Each structure stands twice: as structure tokens, then as C-alpha cells.
């Protein structure tokens, strides 16, 4: 079983941070649809453990990160609409898109 390697990233101090958050079923569907499935953790449990670790590391650094629930079918539809492959860059852009929609809705 292989867990994905995570890399440290520099983030602007004022950036709003969101983490794509999947259900177990959503994770399995993502692994079916993603063009970069080999870059994903093999299991939901591995992914969740790593995501929680990343959130914890950011909290220690004084940063708040929000779990953004992802509907994988909506993500796939958004990728088709935007002409993007469903890969890591698209997943990150989709989280940013959802955060922007939320910010616009709250005024």
C-alpha cells in the first residue's frame, strides 16, 4: 500500500485556505475518474490521515484551513465545463472556485 508523498508549500499569510474534503464513497469515485490516480493515496484512510496531518501542521503554524466538502460528480462536471482534466491542479482550482462562490454569496 502506497501513501502519497506530501511536499511543503509556501502560502501567503493572508490566503484563505481550503482543503478538498471527500467522503469514503467520493474518494473511491475520485480514484475512478482522476487522470492522475497514481498520484493519489491508495486508500481513503491513507488520504484522510494525510489530510488531517496537513491541517494539523498548518494549525501549528497559526493558519486555519477549512474542509471543503467535495461532490465528485460536481467536480467532474466543473472540469468538463472548464475544459480541464480531473487532476491535482483542477481539484485545487475547484476548491478555490467553491471558496470564491462562498465569499461572493456572503457579500
MOPAC internal coordinates of N, CA, C and O (Angstrom, degrees):
PM7 1SCF
backbone

  N    0.0000 0     0.00 0     0.00 0    0    0    0
  C    1.4377 1     0.00 0     0.00 0    1    0    0
  C    1.5224 1   109.12 1     0.00 0    2    1    0
  O    1.2310 1   120.43 1   -46.14 1    3    2    1
  N    1.3138 1   116.78 1   133.86 1    3    2    1
  C    1.4418 1   121.72 1  -174.83 1    5    3    2
  C    1.5261 1   109.90 1  -115.84 1    6    5    3
  O    1.2310 1   120.82 1   -50.06 1    7    6    5
  N    1.3105 1   116.04 1   129.94 1    7    6    5
  C    1.4628 1   121.28 1   172.50 1    9    7    6
  C    1.5226 1   107.55 1  -101.44 1   10    9    7
  O    1.2310 1   120.78 1   -38.97 1   11   10    9
  N    1.3059 1   116.11 1   141.03 1   11   10    9
  C    1.4520 1   121.49 1  -178.36 1   13   11   10
  C    1.5211 1   110.70 1   -68.07 1   14   13   11
  O    1.2310 1   120.49 1   -38.39 1   15   14   13
  N    1.3095 1   116.66 1   141.61 1   15   14   13
  C    1.4645 1   121.64 1   175.08 1   17   15   14
  C    1.5064 1   109.38 1   -79.67 1   18   17   15
  O    1.2310 1   120.76 1   -46.29 1   19   18   17
  N    1.3075 1   116.16 1   133.71 1   19   18   17
  C    1.4540 1   121.38 1   178.99 1   21   19   18
  C    1.5164 1   109.30 1  -105.77 1   22   21   19
  O    1.2310 1   121.05 1   -38.40 1   23   22   21
  N    1.3171 1   115.60 1   141.60 1   23   22   21
  C    1.4503 1   121.48 1  -179.07 1   25   23   22
  C    1.5167 1   109.34 1  -110.39 1   26   25   23
  O    1.2310 1   120.67 1   -35.77 1   27   26   25
  N    1.3214 1   116.32 1   144.23 1   27   26   25
  C    1.4668 1   120.76 1   176.03 1   29   27   26
  C    1.5186 1   108.25 1   -72.53 1   30   29   27
  O    1.2310 1   121.13 1   -41.01 1   31   30   29
  N    1.3346 1   115.44 1   138.99 1   31   30   29
  C    1.4544 1   121.87 1  -177.61 1   33   31   30
  C    1.5187 1   108.70 1  -128.17 1   34   33   31
  O    1.2310 1   120.11 1   -39.84 1   35   34   33
  N    1.3125 1   117.40 1   140.16 1   35   34   33
  C    1.4666 1   121.18 1   174.69 1   37   35   34
  C    1.5233 1   108.06 1   -83.11 1   38   37   35
  O    1.2310 1   121.08 1   -46.62 1   39   38   37
  N    1.3379 1   115.54 1   133.38 1   39   38   37
  C    1.4551 1   121.15 1  -176.61 1   41   39   38
  C    1.5175 1   108.65 1  -127.92 1   42   41   39
  O    1.2310 1   120.32 1   -46.17 1   43   42   41
  N    1.3298 1   117.00 1   133.83 1   43   42   41
  C    1.4635 1   121.27 1   178.11 1   45   43   42
  C    1.5236 1   109.56 1   -56.79 1   46   45   43
  O    1.2310 1   120.82 1   -38.71 1   47   46   45
  N    1.3256 1   116.04 1   141.29 1   47   46   45
  C    1.4636 1   121.36 1  -175.49 1   49   47   46
  C    1.5199 1   113.00 1   -60.56 1   50   49   47
  O    1.2310 1   119.94 1   150.87 1   51   50   49
  N    1.3350 1   117.72 1   -29.13 1   51   50   49
  C    1.4610 1   119.93 1  -176.97 1   53   51   50
  C    1.5318 1   113.41 1   -99.70 1   54   53   51
  O    1.2310 1   119.91 1  -173.02 1   55   54   53
  N    1.3133 1   117.78 1     6.98 1   55   54   53
  C    1.4642 1   121.27 1  -178.81 1   57   55   54
  C    1.5208 1   110.41 1   -70.03 1   58   57   55
  O    1.2310 1   120.87 1   -42.59 1   59   58   57
  N    1.3414 1   115.93 1   137.41 1   59   58   57
  C    1.4552 1   120.71 1   173.03 1   61   59   58
  C    1.5268 1   106.28 1   -81.83 1   62   61   59
  O    1.2310 1   120.44 1   -53.56 1   63   62   61
  N    1.3230 1   116.77 1   126.44 1   63   62   61
  C    1.4533 1   120.17 1  -174.06 1   65   63   62
  C    1.5204 1   111.78 1  -108.10 1   66   65   63
  O    1.2310 1   121.41 1   -44.43 1   67   66   65
  N    1.3024 1   114.91 1   135.57 1   67   66   65
  C    1.4517 1   121.57 1   176.44 1   69   67   66
  C    1.5079 1   109.41 1  -134.56 1   70   69   67
  O    1.2310 1   121.11 1   -35.34 1   71   70   69
  N    1.3021 1   115.47 1   144.66 1   71   70   69
  C    1.4589 1   122.08 1   177.83 1   73   71   70
  C    1.5208 1   108.38 1  -118.82 1   74   73   71
  O    1.2310 1   120.85 1   -55.38 1   75   74   73
  N    1.3274 1   115.97 1   124.62 1   75   74   73
  C    1.4634 1   119.33 1   175.98 1   77   75   74
  C    1.5205 1   108.25 1   -57.05 1   78   77   75
  O    1.2310 1   120.79 1   -50.70 1   79   78   77
  N    1.3260 1   116.09 1   129.30 1   79   78   77
  C    1.4592 1   120.31 1  -177.49 1   81   79   78
  C    1.5236 1   109.16 1  -122.72 1   82   81   79
  O    1.2310 1   121.42 1   -59.31 1   83   82   81
  N    1.3241 1   114.89 1   120.69 1   83   82   81
  C    1.4661 1   121.86 1  -174.45 1   85   83   82
  C    1.5236 1   111.40 1  -109.68 1   86   85   83
  O    1.2310 1   121.37 1   -28.24 1   87   86   85
  N    1.3153 1   114.98 1   151.76 1   87   86   85
  C    1.4634 1   120.59 1   166.83 1   89   87   86
  C    1.5222 1   106.68 1   -82.80 1   90   89   87
  O    1.2310 1   120.54 1   -11.79 1   91   90   89
  N    1.3093 1   116.57 1   168.21 1   91   90   89
  C    1.4646 1   120.04 1   177.29 1   93   91   90
  C    1.5349 1   110.32 1   -58.67 1   94   93   91
  O    1.2310 1   120.37 1   133.69 1   95   94   93
  N    1.3424 1   116.89 1   -46.31 1   95   94   93
  C    1.4720 1   120.55 1   179.88 1   97   95   94
  C    1.5308 1   110.21 1   -65.24 1   98   97   95
  O    1.2310 1   120.41 1   140.36 1   99   98   97
  N    1.3317 1   116.82 1   -39.64 1   99   98   97
  C    1.4568 1   120.70 1   178.53 1  101   99   98
  C    1.5188 1   111.73 1   -62.66 1  102  101   99
  O    1.2310 1   120.68 1   141.91 1  103  102  101
  N    1.3439 1   116.31 1   -38.09 1  103  102  101
  C    1.4604 1   120.56 1   178.86 1  105  103  102
  C    1.5256 1   110.73 1   -63.46 1  106  105  103
  O    1.2310 1   121.11 1   136.40 1  107  106  105
  N    1.3307 1   115.49 1   -43.60 1  107  106  105
  C    1.4728 1   119.37 1   179.07 1  109  107  106
  C    1.5221 1   110.21 1   -62.46 1  110  109  107
  O    1.2310 1   120.31 1   138.74 1  111  110  109
  N    1.3400 1   117.02 1   -41.26 1  111  110  109
  C    1.4619 1   120.44 1   179.17 1  113  111  110
  C    1.5289 1   110.37 1   -66.62 1  114  113  111
  O    1.2310 1   120.19 1   139.84 1  115  114  113
  N    1.3235 1   117.23 1   -40.16 1  115  114  113
  C    1.4611 1   120.73 1   176.93 1  117  115  114
  C    1.5202 1   110.26 1   -58.83 1  118  117  115
  O    1.2310 1   120.19 1   137.03 1  119  118  117
  N    1.3158 1   117.24 1   -42.97 1  119  118  117
  C    1.4687 1   120.50 1   179.52 1  121  119  118
  C    1.5247 1   110.97 1   -63.66 1  122  121  119
  O    1.2310 1   119.89 1   151.53 1  123  122  121
  N    1.3238 1   117.82 1   -28.47 1  123  122  121
  C    1.4701 1   120.95 1   176.92 1  125  123  122
  C    1.5255 1   111.61 1   -73.72 1  126  125  123
  O    1.2310 1   120.43 1   142.87 1  127  126  125
  N    1.3349 1   116.79 1   -37.13 1  127  126  125
  C    1.4648 1   121.16 1  -171.74 1  129  127  126
  C    1.5332 1   114.93 1   -94.57 1  130  129  127
  O    1.2310 1   119.89 1   151.04 1  131  130  129
  N    1.3141 1   117.81 1   -28.96 1  131  130  129
  C    1.4671 1   121.21 1  -172.75 1  133  131  130
  C    1.5274 1   111.51 1   -65.16 1  134  133  131
  O    1.2310 1   121.26 1   -43.81 1  135  134  133
  N    1.3223 1   115.19 1   136.19 1  135  134  133
  C    1.4661 1   119.34 1   177.26 1  137  135  134
  C    1.5267 1   110.75 1   -77.11 1  138  137  135
  O    1.2310 1   120.37 1   164.57 1  139  138  137
  N    1.3230 1   116.89 1   -15.43 1  139  138  137
  C    1.4618 1   121.55 1   179.49 1  141  139  138
  C    1.5308 1   111.76 1  -113.08 1  142  141  139
  O    1.2310 1   121.18 1  -143.33 1  143  142  141
  N    1.3383 1   115.35 1    36.67 1  143  142  141
  C    1.4772 1   119.02 1  -176.06 1  145  143  142
  C    1.5230 1   112.56 1   -56.49 1  146  145  143
  O    1.2310 1   119.99 1   154.04 1  147  146  145
  N    1.3330 1   117.62 1   -25.96 1  147  146  145
  C    1.4687 1   119.81 1   177.85 1  149  147  146
  C    1.5278 1   111.89 1   -69.00 1  150  149  147
  O    1.2310 1   119.99 1   162.30 1  151  150  149
  N    1.3336 1   117.63 1   -17.70 1  151  150  149
  C    1.4647 1   121.46 1   177.39 1  153  151  150
  C    1.5280 1   112.03 1   -89.72 1  154  153  151
  O    1.2310 1   120.61 1   171.77 1  155  154  153
  N    1.3390 1   116.44 1    -8.23 1  155  154  153
  C    1.4617 1   121.18 1  -179.70 1  157  155  154
  C    1.5219 1   110.44 1   -88.82 1  158  157  155
  O    1.2310 1   121.08 1   -25.48 1  159  158  157
  N    1.3240 1   115.55 1   154.52 1  159  158  157
  C    1.4574 1   119.23 1   173.20 1  161  159  158
  C    1.5196 1   108.83 1   -58.76 1  162  161  159
  O    1.2310 1   120.84 1   -29.69 1  163  162  161
  N    1.3137 1   116.01 1   150.31 1  163  162  161
  C    1.4627 1   120.88 1  -178.62 1  165  163  162
  C    1.5201 1   113.00 1   -68.43 1  166  165  163
  O    1.2310 1   120.21 1   147.59 1  167  166  165
  N    1.3288 1   117.21 1   -32.41 1  167  166  165
  C    1.4568 1   119.99 1  -175.95 1  169  167  166
  C    1.5230 1   110.88 1  -129.70 1  170  169  167
  O    1.2310 1   121.36 1   -21.88 1  171  170  169
  N    1.3238 1   115.00 1   158.12 1  171  170  169
  C    1.4593 1   121.34 1   174.86 1  173  171  170
  C    1.5206 1   109.88 1   -58.40 1  174  173  171
  O    1.2310 1   120.28 1   136.04 1  175  174  173
  N    1.3275 1   117.07 1   -43.96 1  175  174  173
  C    1.4591 1   120.64 1  -177.92 1  177  175  174
  C    1.5323 1   111.44 1   -60.58 1  178  177  175
  O    1.2310 1   120.09 1   138.84 1  179  178  177
  N    1.3301 1   117.44 1   -41.16 1  179  178  177
  C    1.4693 1   120.94 1   177.01 1  181  179  178
  C    1.5222 1   110.25 1   -63.50 1  182  181  179
  O    1.2310 1   120.82 1   134.98 1  183  182  181
  N    1.3410 1   116.04 1   -45.02 1  183  182  181
  C    1.4633 1   119.76 1   179.74 1  185  183  182
  C    1.5331 1   110.40 1   -61.89 1  186  185  183
  O    1.2310 1   120.39 1   131.80 1  187  186  185
  N    1.3325 1   116.86 1   -48.20 1  187  186  185
  C    1.4676 1   120.36 1  -177.25 1  189  187  186
  C    1.5269 1   111.49 1   -61.41 1  190  189  187
  O    1.2310 1   120.74 1   137.35 1  191  190  189
  N    1.3139 1   116.19 1   -42.65 1  191  190  189
  C    1.4724 1   120.85 1   178.51 1  193  191  190
  C    1.5327 1   110.16 1   -59.49 1  194  193  191
  O    1.2310 1   120.41 1   133.43 1  195  194  193
  N    1.3079 1   116.81 1   -46.57 1  195  194  193
  C    1.4639 1   121.23 1   179.60 1  197  195  194
  C    1.5173 1   112.70 1   -66.00 1  198  197  195
  O    1.2310 1   120.44 1   139.60 1  199  198  197
  N    1.3249 1   116.77 1   -40.40 1  199  198  197
  C    1.4662 1   120.40 1   179.68 1  201  199  198
  C    1.5254 1   110.23 1   -65.18 1  202  201  199
  O    1.2310 1   120.18 1   136.71 1  203  202  201
  N    1.3259 1   117.27 1   -43.29 1  203  202  201
  C    1.4633 1   120.61 1   178.73 1  205  203  202
  C    1.5270 1   110.96 1   -64.89 1  206  205  203
  O    1.2310 1   120.62 1   143.72 1  207  206  205
  N    1.3219 1   116.43 1   -36.28 1  207  206  205
  C    1.4691 1   120.78 1   176.97 1  209  207  206
  C    1.5277 1   110.53 1   -64.22 1  210  209  207
  O    1.2310 1   120.39 1   136.38 1  211  210  209
  N    1.3232 1   116.86 1   -43.62 1  211  210  209
  C    1.4716 1   120.81 1   179.25 1  213  211  210
  C    1.5266 1   110.61 1   -63.76 1  214  213  211
  O    1.2310 1   120.21 1   137.95 1  215  214  213
  N    1.3275 1   117.20 1   -42.05 1  215  214  213
  C    1.4607 1   121.23 1   178.70 1  217  215  214
  C    1.5244 1   109.57 1   -62.55 1  218  217  215
  O    1.2310 1   120.71 1   138.18 1  219  218  217
  N    1.3200 1   116.24 1   -41.82 1  219  218  217
  C    1.4610 1   121.25 1   179.39 1  221  219  218
  C    1.5252 1   111.09 1   -63.74 1  222  221  219
  O    1.2310 1   120.18 1   136.43 1  223  222  221
  N    1.3333 1   117.27 1   -43.57 1  223  222  221
  C    1.4631 1   121.00 1   178.96 1  225  223  222
  C    1.5227 1   111.24 1   -61.31 1  226  225  223
  O    1.2310 1   120.46 1   140.02 1  227  226  225
  N    1.3308 1   116.73 1   -39.98 1  227  226  225
  C    1.4579 1   120.02 1   178.09 1  229  227  226
  C    1.5227 1   110.75 1   -67.28 1  230  229  227
  O    1.2310 1   119.99 1   142.49 1  231  230  229
  N    1.3254 1   117.62 1   -37.51 1  231  230  229
  C    1.4654 1   121.18 1   178.21 1  233  231  230
  C    1.5250 1   110.84 1   -63.47 1  234  233  231
  O    1.2310 1   120.60 1   139.21 1  235  234  233
  N    1.3294 1   116.46 1   -40.79 1  235  234  233
  C    1.4646 1   120.79 1   177.46 1  237  235  234
  C    1.5267 1   109.94 1   -62.05 1  238  237  235
  O    1.2310 1   120.62 1   146.53 1  239  238  237
  N    1.3211 1   116.42 1   -33.47 1  239  238  237
  C    1.4656 1   121.33 1   179.39 1  241  239  238
  C    1.5316 1   111.64 1   -82.93 1  242  241  239
  O    1.2310 1   120.63 1  -175.92 1  243  242  241
  N    1.3348 1   116.40 1     4.08 1  243  242  241
  C    1.4544 1   120.32 1   177.37 1  245  243  242
  C    1.5163 1   115.39 1    86.53 1  246  245  243
  O    1.2310 1   120.08 1  -165.79 1  247  246  245
  N    1.3055 1   117.45 1    14.21 1  247  246  245
  C    1.4668 1   122.02 1  -178.41 1  249  247  246
  C    1.5184 1   110.68 1  -107.22 1  250  249  247
  O    1.2310 1   120.84 1   -39.24 1  251  250  249
  N    1.3015 1   116.01 1   140.76 1  251  250  249
  C    1.4592 1   122.45 1   174.92 1  253  251  250
  C    1.5301 1   107.86 1   -97.12 1  254  253  251
  O    1.2310 1   120.69 1   -42.41 1  255  254  253
  N    1.3036 1   116.29 1   137.59 1  255  254  253
  C    1.4633 1   120.49 1   175.45 1  257  255  254
  C    1.5163 1   107.64 1  -130.50 1  258  257  255
  O    1.2310 1   121.32 1   -45.28 1  259  258  257
  N    1.3084 1   115.08 1   134.72 1  259  258  257
  C    1.4655 1   120.17 1  -178.46 1  261  259  258
  C    1.5160 1   110.31 1   -99.05 1  262  261  259
  O    1.2310 1   121.16 1   -41.83 1  263  262  261
  N    1.3134 1   115.38 1   138.17 1  263  262  261
  C    1.4616 1   121.13 1   172.83 1  265  263  262
  C    1.5275 1   106.87 1   -78.56 1  266  265  263
  O    1.2310 1   120.90 1   -58.80 1  267  266  265
  N    1.3228 1   115.88 1   121.20 1  267  266  265
  C    1.4576 1   121.98 1  -179.18 1  269  267  266
  C    1.5357 1   107.60 1  -106.36 1  270  269  267
  O    1.2310 1   120.15 1   -71.73 1  271  270  269
  N    1.3387 1   117.31 1   108.27 1  271  270  269
  C    1.4711 1   119.83 1  -179.11 1  273  271  270
  C    1.5313 1   110.59 1   -60.69 1  274  273  271
  O    1.2310 1   121.09 1   -47.86 1  275  274  273
  N    1.3215 1   115.52 1   132.14 1  275  274  273
  C    1.4615 1   120.99 1  -177.63 1  277  275  274
  C    1.5231 1   110.09 1  -113.82 1  278  277  275
  O    1.2310 1   121.64 1   -55.72 1  279  278  277
  N    1.3247 1   114.46 1   124.28 1  279  278  277
  C    1.4648 1   122.12 1   169.64 1  281  279  278
  C    1.5296 1   104.14 1   -91.17 1  282  281  279
  O    1.2310 1   120.52 1   -69.83 1  283  282  281
  N    1.3073 1   116.61 1   110.17 1  283  282  281
  C    1.4710 1   120.57 1  -172.14 1  285  283  282
  C    1.5249 1   111.54 1   -64.00 1  286  285  283
  O    1.2310 1   120.04 1   145.84 1  287  286  285
  N    1.3255 1   117.53 1   -34.16 1  287  286  285
  C    1.4707 1   119.01 1   178.01 1  289  287  286
  C    1.5261 1   109.96 1   -66.87 1  290  289  287
  O    1.2310 1   119.88 1   141.52 1  291  290  289
  N    1.3408 1   117.83 1   -38.48 1  291  290  289
  C    1.4727 1   121.13 1   176.64 1  293  291  290
  C    1.5249 1   109.93 1   -66.51 1  294  293  291
  O    1.2310 1   120.23 1   141.19 1  295  294  293
  N    1.3193 1   117.16 1   -38.81 1  295  294  293
  C    1.4649 1   121.31 1   175.92 1  297  295  294
  C    1.5257 1   110.10 1   -60.51 1  298  297  295
  O    1.2310 1   120.26 1   133.39 1  299  298  297
  N    1.3298 1   117.10 1   -46.61 1  299  298  297
  C    1.4652 1   120.68 1  -179.63 1  301  299  298
  C    1.5252 1   110.74 1   -62.39 1  302  301  299
  O    1.2310 1   120.27 1   138.85 1  303  302  301
  N    1.3452 1   117.08 1   -41.15 1  303  302  301
  C    1.4691 1   120.86 1   178.74 1  305  303  302
  C    1.5262 1   110.28 1   -64.50 1  306  305  303
  O    1.2310 1   120.13 1   138.60 1  307  306  305
  N    1.3374 1   117.35 1   -41.40 1  307  306  305
  C    1.4594 1   121.57 1   178.51 1  309  307  306
  C    1.5309 1   109.95 1   -62.11 1  310  309  307
  O    1.2310 1   120.47 1   137.22 1  311  310  309
  N    1.3180 1   116.71 1   -42.78 1  311  310  309
  C    1.4769 1   120.09 1   178.23 1  313  311  310
  C    1.5234 1   110.73 1   -60.16 1  314  313  311
  O    1.2310 1   120.27 1   136.20 1  315  314  313
  N    1.3337 1   117.08 1   -43.80 1  315  314  313
  C    1.4746 1   119.95 1   178.37 1  317  315  314
  C    1.5272 1   110.09 1   -61.71 1  318  317  315
  O    1.2310 1   120.42 1   134.58 1  319  318  317
  N    1.3291 1   116.80 1   -45.42 1  319  318  317
  C    1.4618 1   121.94 1  -179.17 1  321  319  318
  C    1.5259 1   111.47 1   -62.05 1  322  321  319
  O    1.2310 1   120.46 1   141.78 1  323  322  321
  N    1.3167 1   116.73 1   -38.22 1  323  322  321
  C    1.4665 1   121.78 1  -178.08 1  325  323  322
  C    1.5264 1   113.18 1   -87.92 1  326  325  323
  O    1.2310 1   120.42 1   176.39 1  327  326  325
  N    1.3299 1   116.81 1    -3.61 1  327  326  325
  C    1.4595 1   120.57 1  -179.21 1  329  327  326
  C    1.5191 1   113.00 1    69.09 1  330  329  327
  O    1.2310 1   120.68 1  -148.42 1  331  330  329
  N    1.3323 1   116.30 1    31.58 1  331  330  329
  C    1.4635 1   120.85 1  -178.97 1  333  331  330
  C    1.5243 1   110.67 1  -110.03 1  334  333  331
  O    1.2310 1   121.78 1   -30.71 1  335  334  333
  N    1.3160 1   114.20 1   149.29 1  335  334  333
  C    1.4626 1   120.15 1   171.53 1  337  335  334
  C    1.5273 1   107.24 1   -76.59 1  338  337  335
  O    1.2310 1   119.97 1   -33.51 1  339  338  337
  N    1.3268 1   117.66 1   146.49 1  339  338  337
  C    1.4655 1   120.65 1  -179.89 1  341  339  338
  C    1.5291 1   107.79 1   -80.69 1  342  341  339
  O    1.2310 1   121.51 1   -91.03 1  343  342  341
  N    1.3371 1   114.72 1    88.97 1  343  342  341
  C    1.4566 1   121.48 1  -179.61 1  345  343  342
  C    1.5250 1   109.00 1  -134.42 1  346  345  343
  O    1.2310 1   120.49 1     6.34 1  347  346  345
  N    1.3084 1   116.68 1  -173.66 1  347  346  345
  C    1.4584 1   121.15 1  -177.08 1  349  347  346
  C    1.5171 1   113.10 1   -58.11 1  350  349  347
  O    1.2310 1   120.28 1   138.93 1  351  350  349
  N    1.3247 1   117.07 1   -41.07 1  351  350  349
  C    1.4667 1   120.28 1   179.54 1  353  351  350
  C    1.5269 1   110.42 1   -64.28 1  354  353  351
  O    1.2310 1   120.50 1   138.37 1  355  354  353
  N    1.3153 1   116.66 1   -41.63 1  355  354  353
  C    1.4707 1   120.17 1   179.07 1  357  355  354
  C    1.5248 1   111.00 1   -67.50 1  358  357  355
  O    1.2310 1   120.00 1   141.02 1  359  358  357
  N    1.3260 1   117.61 1   -38.98 1  359  358  357
  C    1.4701 1   119.75 1   178.18 1  361  359  358
  C    1.5216 1   110.43 1   -62.50 1  362  361  359
  O    1.2310 1   120.24 1   137.92 1  363  362  361
  N    1.3305 1   117.15 1   -42.08 1  363  362  361
  C    1.4685 1   121.07 1   178.36 1  365  363  362
  C    1.5308 1   110.28 1   -65.57 1  366  365  363
  O    1.2310 1   120.30 1   137.07 1  367  366  365
  N    1.3229 1   117.04 1   -42.93 1  367  366  365
  C    1.4675 1   120.67 1   179.48 1  369  367  366
  C    1.5252 1   110.56 1   -64.10 1  370  369  367
  O    1.2310 1   120.15 1   144.11 1  371  370  369
  N    1.3107 1   117.33 1   -35.89 1  371  370  369
  C    1.4681 1   121.12 1   179.87 1  373  371  370
  C    1.5296 1   110.55 1   -67.32 1  374  373  371
  O    1.2310 1   119.95 1   138.80 1  375  374  373
  N    1.3148 1   117.70 1   -41.20 1  375  374  373
  C    1.4673 1   120.38 1   176.27 1  377  375  374
  C    1.5246 1   109.50 1   -61.43 1  378  377  375
  O    1.2310 1   120.30 1   135.94 1  379  378  377
  N    1.3278 1   117.04 1   -44.06 1  379  378  377
  C    1.4596 1   121.04 1   177.43 1  381  379  378
  C    1.5276 1   110.41 1   -60.36 1  382  381  379
  O    1.2310 1   120.34 1   137.33 1  383  382  381
  N    1.3228 1   116.96 1   -42.67 1  383  382  381
  C    1.4633 1   122.87 1   177.54 1  385  383  382
  C    1.5316 1   110.57 1   -58.66 1  386  385  383
  O    1.2310 1   120.33 1   133.83 1  387  386  385
  N    1.3291 1   116.97 1   -46.17 1  387  386  385
  C    1.4628 1   120.40 1   179.77 1  389  387  386
  C    1.5266 1   111.49 1   -64.87 1  390  389  387
  O    1.2310 1   120.24 1   139.58 1  391  390  389
  N    1.3271 1   117.14 1   -40.42 1  391  390  389
  C    1.4653 1   120.58 1   177.22 1  393  391  390
  C    1.5280 1   110.98 1   -63.31 1  394  393  391
  O    1.2310 1   120.28 1   139.12 1  395  394  393
  N    1.3305 1   117.07 1   -40.88 1  395  394  393
  C    1.4664 1   120.79 1   179.07 1  397  395  394
  C    1.5222 1   110.88 1   -65.88 1  398  397  395
  O    1.2310 1   120.16 1   138.20 1  399  398  397
  N    1.3282 1   117.30 1   -41.80 1  399  398  397
  C    1.4599 1   121.00 1   177.20 1  401  399  398
  C    1.5165 1   110.61 1   -60.05 1  402  401  399
  O    1.2310 1   120.74 1   137.01 1  403  402  401
  N    1.3100 1   116.18 1   -42.99 1  403  402  401
  C    1.4547 1   121.10 1   179.57 1  405  403  402
  C    1.5208 1   111.43 1   -64.01 1  406  405  403
  O    1.2310 1   120.85 1   136.31 1  407  406  405
  N    1.3318 1   115.99 1   -43.69 1  407  406  405
  C    1.4711 1   121.00 1   179.25 1  409  407  406
  C    1.5211 1   110.75 1   -62.30 1  410  409  407
  O    1.2310 1   120.39 1   136.87 1  411  410  409
  N    1.3373 1   116.87 1   -43.13 1  411  410  409
  C    1.4780 1   120.97 1   179.31 1  413  411  410
  C    1.5137 1   110.90 1   -64.34 1  414  413  411
  O    1.2310 1   119.94 1   140.25 1  415  414  413
  N    1.3243 1   117.72 1   -39.75 1  415  414  413
  C    1.4600 1   121.97 1  -178.78 1  417  415  414
  C    1.5298 1   112.15 1   -67.84 1  418  417  415
  O    1.2310 1   120.90 1   149.55 1  419  418  417
  N    1.3507 1   115.89 1   -30.45 1  419  418  417
  C    1.4633 1   118.65 1  -178.52 1  421  419  418
  C    1.5237 1   112.42 1   -87.29 1  422  421  419
  O    1.2310 1   120.82 1   175.84 1  423  422  421
  N    1.3134 1   116.05 1    -4.16 1  423  422  421
  C    1.4217 1   121.30 1   169.63 1  425  423  422
  C    1.4330 1   122.96 1    89.63 1  426  425  423
  O    1.2310 1   120.10 1   180.00 1  427  426  425

